[in-house]
């Protein structure tokens, strides 16, 4: 139990470490930061029950909870927003009436792909792929958010000194 809490805290701290940096914003792409901030405010207000499963490698724990701070819970989604002045032309956009896809044009960009499925003008599903690779480590994150249904974070991490770790956080709305 303590190990799982430590893992969750580490994931949250990793996500939150970027949030203290001041960012210049330009809205060239779908504004994930705004969307997830609004979702967090909405969810903080209605306080839905969540069946949350946390896995680390082969260990798993499931609990029914009420999330106290949705801003923290959805931090990795917010941090995947690609609306930065420096990235104005860094993503290729493909869209139809039911989906928007952004694909990174440059290898060094952390957020590699965003797929937003639409129902009307509202997202019905958001999938995000993040990846970081350097001489010390490789990480890949797959994030999925389906409003009022589920959110899922899968993270693969290979750190030269620490080895390979797999994490999954899955919250199913009650």
Biotite code that builds the C-alpha atoms (Angstrom):
import biotite.structure as struc

atoms = struc.array([
    struc.Atom([0.000, 0.000, 0.000], chain_id="A", res_id=1, res_name="UNK", atom_name="CA", element="C"),
    struc.Atom([2.759, 2.447, 0.927], chain_id="A", res_id=2, res_name="UNK", atom_name="CA", element="C"),
    struc.Atom([4.653, 1.611, -2.265], chain_id="A", res_id=3, res_name="UNK", atom_name="CA", element="C"),
    struc.Atom([1.560, 2.356, -4.388], chain_id="A", res_id=4, res_name="UNK", atom_name="CA", element="C"),
    struc.Atom([0.995, 5.678, -2.588], chain_id="A", res_id=5, res_name="UNK", atom_name="CA", element="C"),
    struc.Atom([4.660, 6.532, -3.209], chain_id="A", res_id=6, res_name="UNK", atom_name="CA", element="C"),
    struc.Atom([4.272, 5.715, -6.906], chain_id="A", res_id=7, res_name="UNK", atom_name="CA", element="C"),
    struc.Atom([1.164, 7.866, -7.221], chain_id="A", res_id=8, res_name="UNK", atom_name="CA", element="C"),
    struc.Atom([2.938, 10.712, -5.455], chain_id="A", res_id=9, res_name="UNK", atom_name="CA", element="C"),
    struc.Atom([5.941, 10.361, -7.763], chain_id="A", res_id=10, res_name="UNK", atom_name="CA", element="C"),
    struc.Atom([3.716, 10.459, -10.841], chain_id="A", res_id=11, res_name="UNK", atom_name="CA", element="C"),
    struc.Atom([1.908, 13.542, -9.527], chain_id="A", res_id=12, res_name="UNK", atom_name="CA", element="C"),
    struc.Atom([5.160, 15.290, -8.635], chain_id="A", res_id=13, res_name="UNK", atom_name="CA", element="C"),
    struc.Atom([6.542, 14.549, -12.081], chain_id="A", res_id=14, res_name="UNK", atom_name="CA", element="C"),
    struc.Atom([3.437, 16.021, -13.637], chain_id="A", res_id=15, res_name="UNK", atom_name="CA", element="C"),
    struc.Atom([3.304, 19.015, -11.311], chain_id="A", res_id=16, res_name="UNK", atom_name="CA", element="C"),
    struc.Atom([6.987, 19.892, -11.656], chain_id="A", res_id=17, res_name="UNK", atom_name="CA", element="C"),
    struc.Atom([6.318, 21.473, -15.024], chain_id="A", res_id=18, res_name="UNK", atom_name="CA", element="C"),
    struc.Atom([3.334, 23.501, -13.842], chain_id="A", res_id=19, res_name="UNK", atom_name="CA", element="C"),
    struc.Atom([5.393, 25.980, -11.844], chain_id="A", res_id=20, res_name="UNK", atom_name="CA", element="C"),
    struc.Atom([7.175, 27.166, -14.982], chain_id="A", res_id=21, res_name="UNK", atom_name="CA", element="C"),
    struc.Atom([5.750, 30.286, -16.569], chain_id="A", res_id=22, res_name="UNK", atom_name="CA", element="C"),
    struc.Atom([4.433, 29.501, -20.037], chain_id="A", res_id=23, res_name="UNK", atom_name="CA", element="C"),
    struc.Atom([3.754, 31.713, -22.983], chain_id="A", res_id=24, res_name="UNK", atom_name="CA", element="C"),
    struc.Atom([0.482, 30.629, -24.499], chain_id="A", res_id=25, res_name="UNK", atom_name="CA", element="C"),
    struc.Atom([-0.750, 30.846, -28.044], chain_id="A", res_id=26, res_name="UNK", atom_name="CA", element="C"),
    struc.Atom([-3.892, 29.003, -29.026], chain_id="A", res_id=27, res_name="UNK", atom_name="CA", element="C"),
    struc.Atom([-3.038, 27.365, -32.337], chain_id="A", res_id=28, res_name="UNK", atom_name="CA", element="C"),
    struc.Atom([-4.303, 23.912, -31.433], chain_id="A", res_id=29, res_name="UNK", atom_name="CA", element="C"),
    struc.Atom([-7.150, 22.499, -29.346], chain_id="A", res_id=30, res_name="UNK", atom_name="CA", element="C"),
    struc.Atom([-6.698, 24.013, -25.884], chain_id="A", res_id=31, res_name="UNK", atom_name="CA", element="C"),
    struc.Atom([-6.216, 20.986, -23.602], chain_id="A", res_id=32, res_name="UNK", atom_name="CA", element="C"),
    struc.Atom([-5.187, 23.146, -20.678], chain_id="A", res_id=33, res_name="UNK", atom_name="CA", element="C"),
    struc.Atom([-8.474, 25.044, -20.781], chain_id="A", res_id=34, res_name="UNK", atom_name="CA", element="C"),
    struc.Atom([-10.534, 21.885, -21.384], chain_id="A", res_id=35, res_name="UNK", atom_name="CA", element="C"),
    struc.Atom([-9.027, 19.950, -18.464], chain_id="A", res_id=36, res_name="UNK", atom_name="CA", element="C"),
    struc.Atom([-9.124, 22.980, -16.148], chain_id="A", res_id=37, res_name="UNK", atom_name="CA", element="C"),
    struc.Atom([-12.849, 23.291, -16.862], chain_id="A", res_id=38, res_name="UNK", atom_name="CA", element="C"),
    struc.Atom([-13.329, 19.530, -16.422], chain_id="A", res_id=39, res_name="UNK", atom_name="CA", element="C"),
    struc.Atom([-11.451, 19.623, -13.107], chain_id="A", res_id=40, res_name="UNK", atom_name="CA", element="C"),
    struc.Atom([-13.627, 22.489, -11.860], chain_id="A", res_id=41, res_name="UNK", atom_name="CA", element="C"),
    struc.Atom([-16.782, 20.634, -12.943], chain_id="A", res_id=42, res_name="UNK", atom_name="CA", element="C"),
    struc.Atom([-15.651, 17.376, -11.317], chain_id="A", res_id=43, res_name="UNK", atom_name="CA", element="C"),
    struc.Atom([-14.579, 19.154, -8.105], chain_id="A", res_id=44, res_name="UNK", atom_name="CA", element="C"),
    struc.Atom([-18.115, 20.532, -7.911], chain_id="A", res_id=45, res_name="UNK", atom_name="CA", element="C"),
    struc.Atom([-20.037, 17.275, -8.514], chain_id="A", res_id=46, res_name="UNK", atom_name="CA", element="C"),
    struc.Atom([-17.528, 14.983, -6.697], chain_id="A", res_id=47, res_name="UNK", atom_name="CA", element="C"),
    struc.Atom([-18.214, 11.728, -8.566], chain_id="A", res_id=48, res_name="UNK", atom_name="CA", element="C"),
    struc.Atom([-17.266, 8.398, -7.054], chain_id="A", res_id=49, res_name="UNK", atom_name="CA", element="C"),
    struc.Atom([-14.290, 6.707, -8.719], chain_id="A", res_id=50, res_name="UNK", atom_name="CA", element="C"),
    struc.Atom([-13.255, 3.064, -8.790], chain_id="A", res_id=51, res_name="UNK", atom_name="CA", element="C"),
    struc.Atom([-9.487, 3.639, -8.968], chain_id="A", res_id=52, res_name="UNK", atom_name="CA", element="C"),
    struc.Atom([-6.911, 0.976, -9.750], chain_id="A", res_id=53, res_name="UNK", atom_name="CA", element="C"),
    struc.Atom([-3.194, 1.643, -9.401], chain_id="A", res_id=54, res_name="UNK", atom_name="CA", element="C"),
    struc.Atom([-0.680, -0.844, -10.771], chain_id="A", res_id=55, res_name="UNK", atom_name="CA", element="C"),
    struc.Atom([3.099, -0.903, -10.499], chain_id="A", res_id=56, res_name="UNK", atom_name="CA", element="C"),
    struc.Atom([4.673, -3.713, -12.482], chain_id="A", res_id=57, res_name="UNK", atom_name="CA", element="C"),
    struc.Atom([2.794, -6.752, -11.119], chain_id="A", res_id=58, res_name="UNK", atom_name="CA", element="C"),
    struc.Atom([1.359, -5.167, -7.942], chain_id="A", res_id=59, res_name="UNK", atom_name="CA", element="C"),
    struc.Atom([-2.158, -3.784, -8.082], chain_id="A", res_id=60, res_name="UNK", atom_name="CA", element="C"),
    struc.Atom([-4.604, -2.120, -5.723], chain_id="A", res_id=61, res_name="UNK", atom_name="CA", element="C"),
    struc.Atom([-8.187, -0.973, -6.290], chain_id="A", res_id=62, res_name="UNK", atom_name="CA", element="C"),
    struc.Atom([-10.241, 1.374, -4.117], chain_id="A", res_id=63, res_name="UNK", atom_name="CA", element="C"),
    struc.Atom([-13.500, 3.293, -4.371], chain_id="A", res_id=64, res_name="UNK", atom_name="CA", element="C"),
    struc.Atom([-12.649, 6.944, -3.711], chain_id="A", res_id=65, res_name="UNK", atom_name="CA", element="C"),
    struc.Atom([-13.799, 10.522, -4.114], chain_id="A", res_id=66, res_name="UNK", atom_name="CA", element="C"),
    struc.Atom([-11.037, 12.595, -5.692], chain_id="A", res_id=67, res_name="UNK", atom_name="CA", element="C"),
    struc.Atom([-10.433, 15.719, -3.625], chain_id="A", res_id=68, res_name="UNK", atom_name="CA", element="C"),
    struc.Atom([-8.403, 17.665, -6.209], chain_id="A", res_id=69, res_name="UNK", atom_name="CA", element="C"),
    struc.Atom([-9.120, 16.993, -9.875], chain_id="A", res_id=70, res_name="UNK", atom_name="CA", element="C"),
    struc.Atom([-6.500, 19.555, -10.971], chain_id="A", res_id=71, res_name="UNK", atom_name="CA", element="C"),
    struc.Atom([-3.812, 17.261, -9.513], chain_id="A", res_id=72, res_name="UNK", atom_name="CA", element="C"),
    struc.Atom([-5.552, 14.100, -10.721], chain_id="A", res_id=73, res_name="UNK", atom_name="CA", element="C"),
    struc.Atom([-5.597, 15.339, -14.338], chain_id="A", res_id=74, res_name="UNK", atom_name="CA", element="C"),
    struc.Atom([-2.214, 17.122, -14.202], chain_id="A", res_id=75, res_name="UNK", atom_name="CA", element="C"),
    struc.Atom([-0.539, 14.900, -16.827], chain_id="A", res_id=76, res_name="UNK", atom_name="CA", element="C"),
    struc.Atom([-3.350, 15.685, -19.260], chain_id="A", res_id=77, res_name="UNK", atom_name="CA", element="C"),
    struc.Atom([-2.976, 19.440, -18.676], chain_id="A", res_id=78, res_name="UNK", atom_name="CA", element="C"),
    struc.Atom([0.805, 19.221, -19.070], chain_id="A", res_id=79, res_name="UNK", atom_name="CA", element="C"),
    struc.Atom([0.306, 17.646, -22.511], chain_id="A", res_id=80, res_name="UNK", atom_name="CA", element="C"),
    struc.Atom([-1.158, 20.868, -23.901], chain_id="A", res_id=81, res_name="UNK", atom_name="CA", element="C"),
    struc.Atom([0.746, 21.865, -27.060], chain_id="A", res_id=82, res_name="UNK", atom_name="CA", element="C"),
    struc.Atom([-0.301, 25.526, -27.217], chain_id="A", res_id=83, res_name="UNK", atom_name="CA", element="C"),
    struc.Atom([3.056, 27.206, -26.728], chain_id="A", res_id=84, res_name="UNK", atom_name="CA", element="C"),
    struc.Atom([4.401, 30.021, -28.886], chain_id="A", res_id=85, res_name="UNK", atom_name="CA", element="C"),
    struc.Atom([7.568, 28.058, -29.687], chain_id="A", res_id=86, res_name="UNK", atom_name="CA", element="C"),
    struc.Atom([5.498, 25.123, -31.003], chain_id="A", res_id=87, res_name="UNK", atom_name="CA", element="C"),
    struc.Atom([3.268, 27.168, -33.321], chain_id="A", res_id=88, res_name="UNK", atom_name="CA", element="C"),
    struc.Atom([4.199, 25.086, -36.395], chain_id="A", res_id=89, res_name="UNK", atom_name="CA", element="C"),
    struc.Atom([5.473, 21.946, -34.655], chain_id="A", res_id=90, res_name="UNK", atom_name="CA", element="C"),
    struc.Atom([2.391, 19.756, -35.054], chain_id="A", res_id=91, res_name="UNK", atom_name="CA", element="C"),
    struc.Atom([0.538, 18.480, -38.086], chain_id="A", res_id=92, res_name="UNK", atom_name="CA", element="C"),
    struc.Atom([-3.233, 18.730, -37.758], chain_id="A", res_id=93, res_name="UNK", atom_name="CA", element="C"),
    struc.Atom([-5.622, 16.303, -39.431], chain_id="A", res_id=94, res_name="UNK", atom_name="CA", element="C"),
    struc.Atom([-9.304, 16.777, -38.761], chain_id="A", res_id=95, res_name="UNK", atom_name="CA", element="C"),
    struc.Atom([-12.727, 15.560, -39.771], chain_id="A", res_id=96, res_name="UNK", atom_name="CA", element="C"),
    struc.Atom([-16.157, 16.389, -38.411], chain_id="A", res_id=97, res_name="UNK", atom_name="CA", element="C"),
    struc.Atom([-15.690, 13.706, -35.722], chain_id="A", res_id=98, res_name="UNK", atom_name="CA", element="C"),
    struc.Atom([-11.989, 13.896, -34.851], chain_id="A", res_id=99, res_name="UNK", atom_name="CA", element="C"),
    struc.Atom([-8.889, 16.051, -34.566], chain_id="A", res_id=100, res_name="UNK", atom_name="CA", element="C"),
    struc.Atom([-5.406, 14.534, -34.616], chain_id="A", res_id=101, res_name="UNK", atom_name="CA", element="C"),
    struc.Atom([-2.164, 16.359, -33.861], chain_id="A", res_id=102, res_name="UNK", atom_name="CA", element="C"),
    struc.Atom([1.128, 14.637, -34.674], chain_id="A", res_id=103, res_name="UNK", atom_name="CA", element="C"),
    struc.Atom([4.533, 16.021, -33.693], chain_id="A", res_id=104, res_name="UNK", atom_name="CA", element="C"),
    struc.Atom([6.742, 17.007, -36.627], chain_id="A", res_id=105, res_name="UNK", atom_name="CA", element="C"),
    struc.Atom([9.897, 17.123, -34.485], chain_id="A", res_id=106, res_name="UNK", atom_name="CA", element="C"),
    struc.Atom([11.497, 14.199, -32.629], chain_id="A", res_id=107, res_name="UNK", atom_name="CA", element="C"),
    struc.Atom([12.373, 16.209, -29.509], chain_id="A", res_id=108, res_name="UNK", atom_name="CA", element="C"),
    struc.Atom([8.772, 17.123, -28.624], chain_id="A", res_id=109, res_name="UNK", atom_name="CA", element="C"),
    struc.Atom([7.467, 15.305, -25.537], chain_id="A", res_id=110, res_name="UNK", atom_name="CA", element="C"),
    struc.Atom([3.849, 15.196, -26.672], chain_id="A", res_id=111, res_name="UNK", atom_name="CA", element="C"),
    struc.Atom([3.979, 12.998, -29.762], chain_id="A", res_id=112, res_name="UNK", atom_name="CA", element="C"),
    struc.Atom([0.308, 12.596, -30.651], chain_id="A", res_id=113, res_name="UNK", atom_name="CA", element="C"),
    struc.Atom([-3.112, 13.812, -29.541], chain_id="A", res_id=114, res_name="UNK", atom_name="CA", element="C"),
    struc.Atom([-6.343, 12.318, -30.844], chain_id="A", res_id=115, res_name="UNK", atom_name="CA", element="C"),
    struc.Atom([-9.599, 14.019, -29.923], chain_id="A", res_id=116, res_name="UNK", atom_name="CA", element="C"),
    struc.Atom([-12.831, 12.274, -30.863], chain_id="A", res_id=117, res_name="UNK", atom_name="CA", element="C"),
    struc.Atom([-15.776, 14.646, -31.059], chain_id="A", res_id=118, res_name="UNK", atom_name="CA", element="C"),
    struc.Atom([-19.484, 14.282, -30.479], chain_id="A", res_id=119, res_name="UNK", atom_name="CA", element="C"),
    struc.Atom([-20.956, 17.523, -31.699], chain_id="A", res_id=120, res_name="UNK", atom_name="CA", element="C"),
    struc.Atom([-18.317, 20.077, -30.773], chain_id="A", res_id=121, res_name="UNK", atom_name="CA", element="C"),
    struc.Atom([-17.398, 18.400, -27.486], chain_id="A", res_id=122, res_name="UNK", atom_name="CA", element="C"),
    struc.Atom([-14.682, 15.804, -26.901], chain_id="A", res_id=123, res_name="UNK", atom_name="CA", element="C"),
    struc.Atom([-16.025, 12.300, -26.371], chain_id="A", res_id=124, res_name="UNK", atom_name="CA", element="C"),
    struc.Atom([-12.534, 10.813, -25.979], chain_id="A", res_id=125, res_name="UNK", atom_name="CA", element="C"),
    struc.Atom([-9.024, 12.254, -25.746], chain_id="A", res_id=126, res_name="UNK", atom_name="CA", element="C"),
    struc.Atom([-5.942, 10.068, -26.275], chain_id="A", res_id=127, res_name="UNK", atom_name="CA", element="C"),
    struc.Atom([-2.448, 11.452, -25.747], chain_id="A", res_id=128, res_name="UNK", atom_name="CA", element="C"),
    struc.Atom([0.964, 9.873, -26.339], chain_id="A", res_id=129, res_name="UNK", atom_name="CA", element="C"),
    struc.Atom([3.972, 11.436, -24.602], chain_id="A", res_id=130, res_name="UNK", atom_name="CA", element="C"),
    struc.Atom([7.545, 10.246, -24.963], chain_id="A", res_id=131, res_name="UNK", atom_name="CA", element="C"),
    struc.Atom([10.939, 11.337, -23.642], chain_id="A", res_id=132, res_name="UNK", atom_name="CA", element="C"),
    struc.Atom([14.212, 9.724, -24.628], chain_id="A", res_id=133, res_name="UNK", atom_name="CA", element="C"),
    struc.Atom([17.790, 10.601, -23.724], chain_id="A", res_id=134, res_name="UNK", atom_name="CA", element="C"),
    struc.Atom([20.995, 8.846, -22.646], chain_id="A", res_id=135, res_name="UNK", atom_name="CA", element="C"),
    struc.Atom([19.737, 8.218, -19.098], chain_id="A", res_id=136, res_name="UNK", atom_name="CA", element="C"),
    struc.Atom([16.125, 7.210, -19.544], chain_id="A", res_id=137, res_name="UNK", atom_name="CA", element="C"),
    struc.Atom([13.184, 6.501, -21.804], chain_id="A", res_id=138, res_name="UNK", atom_name="CA", element="C"),
    struc.Atom([9.595, 7.110, -20.820], chain_id="A", res_id=139, res_name="UNK", atom_name="CA", element="C"),
    struc.Atom([6.375, 6.668, -22.722], chain_id="A", res_id=140, res_name="UNK", atom_name="CA", element="C"),
    struc.Atom([2.945, 7.694, -21.476], chain_id="A", res_id=141, res_name="UNK", atom_name="CA", element="C"),
    struc.Atom([-0.419, 6.774, -22.930], chain_id="A", res_id=142, res_name="UNK", atom_name="CA", element="C"),
    struc.Atom([-3.218, 8.920, -21.539], chain_id="A", res_id=143, res_name="UNK", atom_name="CA", element="C"),
    struc.Atom([-6.928, 8.357, -22.173], chain_id="A", res_id=144, res_name="UNK", atom_name="CA", element="C"),
    struc.Atom([-9.816, 10.483, -20.961], chain_id="A", res_id=145, res_name="UNK", atom_name="CA", element="C"),
    struc.Atom([-13.486, 9.742, -21.645], chain_id="A", res_id=146, res_name="UNK", atom_name="CA", element="C"),
    struc.Atom([-15.713, 12.328, -19.923], chain_id="A", res_id=147, res_name="UNK", atom_name="CA", element="C"),
    struc.Atom([-17.817, 10.910, -17.076], chain_id="A", res_id=148, res_name="UNK", atom_name="CA", element="C"),
    struc.Atom([-16.616, 7.399, -17.941], chain_id="A", res_id=149, res_name="UNK", atom_name="CA", element="C"),
    struc.Atom([-12.879, 6.860, -17.293], chain_id="A", res_id=150, res_name="UNK", atom_name="CA", element="C"),
    struc.Atom([-9.380, 8.260, -17.245], chain_id="A", res_id=151, res_name="UNK", atom_name="CA", element="C"),
    struc.Atom([-6.290, 6.138, -17.650], chain_id="A", res_id=152, res_name="UNK", atom_name="CA", element="C"),
    struc.Atom([-2.564, 6.772, -17.443], chain_id="A", res_id=153, res_name="UNK", atom_name="CA", element="C"),
    struc.Atom([-0.134, 4.089, -18.564], chain_id="A", res_id=154, res_name="UNK", atom_name="CA", element="C"),
    struc.Atom([3.545, 4.825, -18.143], chain_id="A", res_id=155, res_name="UNK", atom_name="CA", element="C"),
    struc.Atom([6.532, 2.750, -19.224], chain_id="A", res_id=156, res_name="UNK", atom_name="CA", element="C"),
    struc.Atom([9.844, 3.891, -17.795], chain_id="A", res_id=157, res_name="UNK", atom_name="CA", element="C"),
    struc.Atom([13.344, 2.565, -18.446], chain_id="A", res_id=158, res_name="UNK", atom_name="CA", element="C"),
    struc.Atom([15.942, 4.339, -16.309], chain_id="A", res_id=159, res_name="UNK", atom_name="CA", element="C"),
    struc.Atom([19.513, 3.100, -16.766], chain_id="A", res_id=160, res_name="UNK", atom_name="CA", element="C"),
    struc.Atom([20.269, 2.933, -13.022], chain_id="A", res_id=161, res_name="UNK", atom_name="CA", element="C"),
    struc.Atom([16.817, 1.821, -11.813], chain_id="A", res_id=162, res_name="UNK", atom_name="CA", element="C"),
    struc.Atom([15.689, -0.486, -14.613], chain_id="A", res_id=163, res_name="UNK", atom_name="CA", element="C"),
    struc.Atom([12.242, -0.923, -16.152], chain_id="A", res_id=164, res_name="UNK", atom_name="CA", element="C"),
    struc.Atom([8.970, 0.035, -14.463], chain_id="A", res_id=165, res_name="UNK", atom_name="CA", element="C"),
    struc.Atom([5.390, -0.048, -15.686], chain_id="A", res_id=166, res_name="UNK", atom_name="CA", element="C"),
    struc.Atom([2.690, 2.041, -14.053], chain_id="A", res_id=167, res_name="UNK", atom_name="CA", element="C"),
    struc.Atom([-1.028, 2.286, -14.646], chain_id="A", res_id=168, res_name="UNK", atom_name="CA", element="C"),
    struc.Atom([-3.630, 4.480, -13.013], chain_id="A", res_id=169, res_name="UNK", atom_name="CA", element="C"),
    struc.Atom([-7.201, 3.798, -14.097], chain_id="A", res_id=170, res_name="UNK", atom_name="CA", element="C"),
    struc.Atom([-10.197, 5.633, -12.733], chain_id="A", res_id=171, res_name="UNK", atom_name="CA", element="C"),
    struc.Atom([-13.675, 4.455, -13.660], chain_id="A", res_id=172, res_name="UNK", atom_name="CA", element="C"),
    struc.Atom([-16.520, 6.814, -12.818], chain_id="A", res_id=173, res_name="UNK", atom_name="CA", element="C"),
    struc.Atom([-19.286, 5.251, -10.689], chain_id="A", res_id=174, res_name="UNK", atom_name="CA", element="C"),
])
